[in-house]
Amino acid sequence: MLSAFRGVPASPGIVFGTVYLLRWEVPDVRHRIVADDEIDGEIARFHEALEAARVRVNRVRRRAERRAGPEEAAIFDVQLSMLDDVELVQGTESYIHRNIAAEKAFDLVMSEWRKNFARHSLPMVRERLGDLTDVHIRVLSLLLGLPDHDPVDVPQGAGAILVTHDLTPSLTVQLDPRAIAAIATDAGTRTSHVAILARSLGIPAVVGLKDATTRLRGRERAVLDGSTGTLIVDPSEAEEDAYRRRATQEALDDAELLRLSHGDTITTDGVRVTIYANVDLPEEADIAATSGAEGVGLMRTEFLVLGRTTMPDEEEQYRAYARVIDAFSGQPIIIRTFDIGGDKLPTGGYPVEANPFLGWRAIRMCLDEPELFKIQLRAILRAATHGDVRILLPLVVSVEEVRATRVLVAEAAAELAERGVAHRDQLPLGVMIETPAAAITADTLAGDVEFFSIGSNDLVQYTLAVDRGNVNLAERFTPLHPAVLRLIRDVVRASEAGGVQVGVCGEMASEPLHAFALLGLGVRQLSVAPRSVPLMKRLVRGVSVGIAQEAMTAALEAGSPQRAEAELRRRLLAAFGDAAFLRDGLLAT
């Protein structure tokens, strides 16, 4: 065995495949002087690299258009225009004429451009920085003779295990699940965007490996175990056999869970719990609808934006929302308005910020850009004619944000009426509880909304001041911290007093031990990744609320996340007995 890498479990499943190494970062370039008689050759080599890059980007663009549509493919038009830019070409040739090798000349020009773009007063120009970096990487790779590739290059059916430092949203949305069998990254945590999207797509993933890209060469045989956070490289025959037995057993367990997933979810002491599915992409709706979910508790609309240079128009959004609503045949669909920001940034028109998690994002951006926001609201109001639709607002911290949104909803409805377009005038409005401010003042929000949805990923992050995407802090990201549990308890109490529904749509709802804790805190609605729906239904049907409340009382009194986990684990294991499947499947956190 060459190596065993231990990381953070991000998306369950066992995959046997070949390592596909993606190093998508600007390479180091040494300063190289060329003789006068080499200048013409260096200029020719530079132009050959530009042409090769154009061919490459055009090929990637065509492939992206076939798979994802013209809107997603338009991201590459900006890169093509940069490759043809006269100033870029002339600037590089000028350095070459000063006896600097082509790769270093191009690197110097691009470094200058990146500094200028980053400091530019216009957000649209600053946001071109990502495209500029892609061009920088691609041309330098050609000039230096390095591999030049993209995630979309993997042929379908290759069974590739994609290993990379990190996957930005714009790279992630290019992934083809038919080609990429699993994902492994040096960076990231269980609640980073790549982990969330991998779970939604059903792609096994391990994140937080730290140095896999520097220790691997690519093309190695490997086994990725997304349930334990392990990547085994060049496994022995005995190791492969053991993992194949586990994979076979997991498939049987999943099939049995799915068989039991339909029907009401009622605890052993008669309390009904609603299990919804989270949906990130419209293409997931059909699969999610067959998981046993009773509707969609969170549709993340920002994944319609990531990796694009333009926002989707009203018609495109309407079709996307209607597709999800139709798949669930009248069941409730909660559509969250654009939660753009933090680790989910579009490619164009969004400012570069030093601390985007605390910056101009989510409801703040939407209210500051009312015309953009109303495009989405009109699309949702139109799609609502297809079924039971509710609107969820992210990162709300004050009731004024809710009231301002209601004004824009009314304006959007009036605009549709004036156009004679079918729509619903009023929809239930809810808010994400994902900051301590919203949790502490939930009682002041209750009178203006119909429901709360606790976003546990951000609530933990903001409460504990722990960046959820920082692999070095992964062990400090502890949802069972007393501060987090007390905030959730107080939100539930405020919802009961105010007569509004409350659910949890973050990762706590998908993890059995944490879901057990949520039942004990009074939560009766969980929204989880589609793959987790059968497991959560099995969990709820096997426990009593009474036991969960006792466990939660003990956990709150424990005083530390570790002791709280021990109290919950002991009682949950007692409820299910000692079956190995239940220990592995239900008690893994």
Secondary structure, 3 states (H helix, E strand, C coil): CCEEEECEEEECCEEEEEEEEECCCCCCCCCCECCHHHHHHHHHHHHHHHHHHHHHHHHHHHHHHHHHCHHHHCHHHHHHHHHCCHHHHHHHHHHHCCCECHHHHHHHHHHHHHHHHHHCCCHHHHCCHHHHHHHHHHHHHHHHCCCCCCHHHCCCCCCEEEEECCCCHHHHCCCCCCCEEEEEECCCCCCCHHHHHHHHHCCCEEECCCCHHHHCCCCCEEEEECCCCEEEECCCHHHHHHHHHHHHHHHHHHHHHHHCCCCCCECCCCCECEEEEEECCHHHHHHHHCCCCCCEEEEEHHHHCCCCCCCCCHHHHHHHHHHHHHHCCCCCEEEECCCCECCECCCCCCCCCCCHHHCCCHHHHHHHCHHHHHHHHHHHHHHHHHCCEEEEECCCCCHHHHHHHHHHHHHHHHHHHHHCCCCCCCCCEEEEECCHHHHHCHHHHHCCCCEEEECHHHHHHHHHCCCCCCHHHHHHCCCCCHHHHHHHHHHHHHHHHHCCEEEECCHHHHCHHHHHHHHHHCCCEEEECHHHHHHHHHHHHCCCHHHHHHHHHHHHHHCCHHHHHHHHHHHHHHHHCCCHHHHHHHCCC
